[in-house]
């Protein structure tokens, strides 16, 4: 007698140019200061499904980067690969 909920989301990022000003982490400020980079466009598709078994018990599953894009929110770090996360919520 449980309920199933599902959701779908997508983050679209266009190509952008980046100039690092040296602000942020002191350990990297000198190395990257003045560096220019271009981050490419990408689409980050995710989906979530949850099953509410009772007021006390819920199971959920989430898939991220389902298109397996090279996700680059920061020009100096590329996130790759699809991720799957699962969990159980117990209310006492």
Secondary structure, 3 states (H helix, E strand, C coil): CCEEEEEEEEEEECCEEEECCCCCCHHHHHHHCCCEEEECCEEEEEEEEEEECCCCEEEEEEEECCCCCCEEEECCEEECCCEEEEEEEECC
